[in-house]
C-alpha cells in the first residue's frame, strides 16, 4: 500500500488493496467490521464501498496538511465535490474556519488512540452550507506491517444544519 502517503492517489476508489486496508484496519483498531463482509473479492468490496455503501467514507494521507485521498459517492454528495475536486484537497477544508478547533481535536484524539467513535460535528459543503455529520468513527489506516498511511472516517448519518 505504499504511495498513499506521499503521492497523488489517482484512482484509489477502485483499488482492491485500498479497500482491503480500509476494511482490515477498521476491524483491527475498532474490533468491529466496517460493514458486512459478503464480497467474493476485495475488488467487489472496493466497488461497493465507493458506489453503494449507505454511509459517507473519507480518508486523508499523513501529510502535515493532510490531503483527502478517498471520498465515496455519499461523501461526495454531502460535501458537493466530485472525485477530482476531493482528491488531494486539504482535509481541513471540510470544516469552516470557525469549526477547526473541534475538527482538529477529534483528529488528534484519533492519532493518540488509534480511533475514536461517537463524534458529531459540523462540516462545510462546497457551496458554503454547513451540515452535521453524525455517528462518526475515525481510525488510523495501518497496514499489516504497522505502517501508518493516514486516517479514514465513516459517518453513518448526516443532517442539515439549521441556525437558531
MARMAR-864340 format. One record per residue: x, y, z of N, C-alpha, C in turn. Coordinates in steps of 0.2 Angstrom, whole numbers, padded with zeros to 4 digits, always signed. Example, Ala and Ser with C-alpha at 12.3 -4.5 7.8 and 13.67 -1.06 7.14 Angstrom:
BEGIN
+0066-0028+0039+0062-0022+0039+0066-0016+0039;+0064-0011+0035+0068-0005+0036+0064+0000+0039;
This chain:
BEGIN
+0004-0006+0000+0000+0000+0000+0004+0006+0000;+0010+0006-0002+0015+0011-0002+0012+0016-0007;+0014+0023-0006+0012+0028-0011+0006+0032-0009;+0002+0030-0004-0004+0034-0002-0002+0040+0002;+0003+0039+0006+0005+0045+0010+0009+0050+0006;+0012+0048+0001+0017+0053-0002+0016+0054-0010;+0010+0052-0013+0009+0054-0020+0002+0055-0021;+0000+0058-0027-0007+0058-0029-0010+0051-0029;-0016+0051-0027-0019+0044-0027-0022+0042-0033;-0023+0046-0038-0026+0044-0044-0033+0041-0043;-0033+0034-0043-0040+0031-0043-0040+0026-0037;-0039+0028-0031-0040+0024-0025-0047+0021-0025;-0052+0025-0027-0059+0022-0027-0060+0016-0030;-0056+0013-0034-0057+0007-0037-0051+0002-0035;-0047+0004-0030-0042+0000-0028-0044-0006-0023;-0043-0012-0025-0044-0018-0021-0040-0017-0015;-0033-0016-0016-0029-0015-0010-0031-0010-0005;-0033-0004-0007-0035+0001-0003-0042-0001+0001;-0046-0004-0003-0052-0007+0001-0050-0012+0006;-0046-0016+0005-0043-0021+0010-0040-0017+0016;-0036-0012+0015-0033-0008+0020-0039-0005+0024;-0044-0002+0021-0049+0001+0025-0053-0004+0029;-0055-0009+0026-0059-0014+0030-0055-0018+0035;-0048-0020+0034-0044-0023+0039-0042-0018+0045;-0040-0012+0043-0038-0008+0048-0044-0006+0053;-0050-0005+0050-0056-0003+0054-0057-0009+0059;-0057-0015+0056-0058-0021+0061-0053-0022+0066;-0047-0021+0064-0041-0021+0069-0041-0016+0074;-0042-0010+0073-0042-0005+0078-0049-0004+0082;-0054-0005+0079-0061-0004+0082-0063-0011+0085;-0061-0016+0082-0064-0023+0084-0071-0024+0081;-0073-0020+0077-0079-0021+0073-0078-0021+0066;-0082-0024+0062-0082-0024+0055-0085-0017+0052;-0082-0014+0047-0084-0008+0044-0091-0009+0041;-0092-0015+0038-0098-0017+0035-0099-0024+0034;-0104-0027+0032-0105-0034+0032-0100-0037+0026;-0096-0042+0028-0091-0045+0023-0094-0050+0019;-0097-0049+0013-0101-0054+0009-0098-0053+0002;-0092-0051+0001-0089-0050-0006-0085-0056-0008;-0085-0057-0014-0081-0063-0016-0073-0061-0018;-0072-0054-0018-0066-0051-0019-0065-0044-0016;-0059-0042-0015-0058-0035-0012-0060-0030-0018;-0059-0032-0024-0062-0028-0030-0069-0026-0029;-0073-0032-0027-0080-0031-0026-0082-0026-0020;-0078-0027-0015-0078-0023-0009-0077-0016-0011;-0072-0015-0015-0070-0008-0017-0075-0004-0021;-0078-0008-0025-0084-0005-0029-0090-0004-0025;-0092-0008-0020-0097-0007-0015-0096-0001-0011;-0090-0001-0008-0089+0005-0003-0089+0011-0007;-0087+0012-0013-0087+0018-0017-0094+0020-0019;-0098+0015-0022-0104+0017-0026-0110+0015-0022;-0110+0010-0017-0116+0008-0014-0117+0008-0007;-0112+0010-0003-0112+0010+0004-0117+0015+0006;-0121+0014+0011-0126+0018+0014-0123+0024+0019;-0116+0024+0019-0113+0029+0023-0108+0033+0020;-0106+0039+0022-0100+0043+0020-0094+0040+0022;-0089+0039+0018-0082+0037+0019-0077+0041+0016;-0072+0043+0020-0067+0048+0018-0060+0045+0021;-0055+0047+0017-0048+0046+0020-0044+0051+0018;-0039+0053+0022-0034+0058+0021-0027+0054+0022;-0022+0057+0019-0015+0055+0020-0011+0057+0026;-0005+0056+0027-0001+0058+0033+0003+0065+0032;+0001+0068+0027+0005+0075+0026+0003+0079+0032;+0008+0084+0033+0007+0089+0038+0000+0092+0038;-0001+0094+0031-0008+0097+0030-0011+0092+0026;-0014+0087+0030-0017+0081+0027-0022+0082+0021;-0021+0078+0016-0025+0079+0009-0030+0073+0009;-0036+0074+0007-0040+0069+0005-0037+0064+0000;-0038+0058+0001-0036+0053-0004-0042+0048-0006;-0047+0049-0003-0053+0045-0004-0059+0048-0002;-0065+0048-0006-0071+0050-0004-0076+0046-0008;-0081+0042-0004-0085+0038-0008-0091+0043-0011;-0096+0040-0014-0101+0044-0018-0106+0047-0012;-0107+0044-0007-0111+0048-0002-0107+0054+0001;-0101+0053+0002-0097+0059+0005-0097+0064-0001;-0096+0062-0007-0096+0067-0012-0102+0071-0013;-0108+0068-0012-0114+0071-0012-0115+0076-0006;-0114+0073+0000-0114+0078+0006-0110+0084+0005;-0104+0083+0003-0099+0089+0003-0100+0093-0004;-0103+0090-0009-0104+0094-0015-0098+0094-0020;-0093+0090-0019-0087+0089-0023-0087+0083-0027;-0085+0082-0033-0084+0076-0036-0077+0073-0034;-0075+0067-0037-0069+0064-0035-0063+0068-0037;-0063+0071-0043-0057+0075-0044-0056+0081-0040;-0062+0084-0038-0061+0090-0033-0059+0088-0026;-0061+0082-0024-0059+0080-0017-0052+0077-0017;-0050+0074-0022-0043+0071-0022-0038+0076-0021;-0034+0076-0016-0029+0080-0014-0031+0087-0011;-0037+0088-0010-0040+0094-0006-0038+0093+0001;-0035+0098+0004-0033+0098+0011-0040+0096+0015;-0039+0091+0020-0045+0089+0023-0047+0094+0028;-0043+0098+0030-0045+0104+0035-0051+0108+0032;-0051+0108+0025-0056+0112+0022-0063+0109+0022;-0064+0103+0025-0070+0100+0026-0074+0104+0032;-0071+0108+0036-0074+0111+0041-0073+0119+0040;-0078+0123+0042-0077+0130+0041-0071+0133+0046;-0068+0138+0044-0063+0141+0049-0065+0141+0056;-0071+0143+0058-0073+0144+0065-0074+0137+0068;-0074+0132+0064-0075+0125+0067-0069+0121+0067;-0063+0124+0066-0057+0120+0065-0055+0117+0072;-0056+0120+0077-0054+0118+0084-0057+0111+0086;-0063+0111+0084-0067+0105+0086-0065+0099+0081;-0064+0100+0075-0061+0095+0070-0054+0093+0072;-0050+0098+0073-0043+0096+0075-0042+0092+0081;-0047+0094+0086-0047+0090+0092-0049+0083+0091;-0054+0082+0087-0056+0075+0085-0050+0071+0081;-0047+0074+0077-0042+0071+0073-0036+0069+0078;-0034+0074+0082-0029+0072+0087-0030+0066+0091;-0037+0066+0094-0039+0060+0098-0038+0054+0094;-0039+0054+0088-0038+0048+0084-0031+0046+0083;-0027+0051+0082-0020+0050+0082-0017+0047+0088;-0019+0050+0094-0017+0047+0100-0019+0040+0102;-0025+0038+0100-0028+0032+0102-0029+0027+0097;-0028+0029+0091-0029+0024+0085-0036+0024+0082;-0041+0026+0086-0048+0028+0083-0052+0031+0088;-0057+0034+0086-0062+0037+0090-0069+0036+0087;-0074+0036+0091-0081+0035+0089-0086+0039+0093;-0092+0040+0090-0097+0044+0093-0097+0051+0092;-0093+0053+0087-0092+0060+0086-0098+0063+0081;-0099+0069+0083-0104+0073+0079-0101+0080+0078;-0101+0082+0071-0098+0089+0070-0101+0092+0064;-0100+0099+0064-0102+0102+0058-0097+0102+0053;-0099+0101+0047-0094+0102+0041-0097+0106+0036;-0093+0108+0031-0095+0113+0026-0095+0110+0019;-0100+0111+0016-0101+0109+0009-0097+0114+0004;-0096+0112-0002-0093+0116-0007-0097+0123-0008;-0103+0123-0007-0107+0129-0008-0107+0134-0002;-0104+0131+0004-0103+0135+0010-0108+0133+0015;-0113+0129+0013-0118+0127+0018-0115+0122+0023;-0117+0123+0029-0115+0118+0034-0120+0113+0035;-0117+0107+0037-0122+0101+0039-0118+0097+0044;-0122+0093+0048-0120+0089+0053-0118+0082+0050;-0112+0080+0052-0110+0073+0051-0111+0069+0058;-0114+0064+0058-0116+0061+0065-0114+0053+0065;-0113+0051+0071-0111+0044+0072-0105+0042+0068;-0100+0047+0069-0094+0046+0065-0089+0042+0069;-0085+0037+0066-0080+0034+0068-0074+0035+0064;-0068+0037+0067-0062+0039+0063-0057+0034+0066;-0052+0032+0061-0047+0027+0063-0041+0028+0059;-0035+0026+0062-0029+0026+0058-0029+0020+0053;-0026+0022+0047-0025+0017+0042-0018+0014+0043;-0018+0008+0046-0012+0005+0047-0012-0002+0043;-0006-0003+0040-0006-0009+0036-0003-0015+0040;-0003-0021+0037-0001-0027+0041+0006-0026+0044;+0010-0022+0041+0017-0021+0043+0018-0016+0049;+0012-0013+0050+0012-0007+0055+0013+0000+0053;+0014+0000+0046+0015+0007+0043+0008+0011+0043;+0008+0017+0045+0003+0021+0045+0002+0025+0039;-0004+0025+0036-0005+0028+0029-0009+0034+0029;-0012+0035+0035-0017+0041+0036-0023+0039+0040;-0028+0042+0039-0034+0041+0043-0040+0041+0039;-0045+0037+0041-0051+0036+0037-0057+0038+0042;-0063+0040+0040-0068+0042+0044-0075+0039+0040;-0079+0036+0044-0086+0034+0041-0091+0038+0045;-0096+0041+0042-0101+0044+0045-0108+0041+0043;-0111+0038+0048-0117+0034+0046-0124+0038+0045;-0123+0045+0048-0129+0049+0046-0127+0056+0046;-0131+0060+0043-0130+0067+0042-0136+0071+0041;-0136+0077+0043-0142+0081+0043-0140+0088+0041;-0145+0092+0039-0145+0099+0038-0144+0103+0045;-0139+0108+0044-0138+0112+0050-0143+0118+0049;-0147+0119+0055-0152+0125+0055-0150+0129+0060;-0149+0136+0058-0147+0141+0063-0153+0142+0068;-0151+0144+0074-0156+0146+0079-0159+0141+0083;
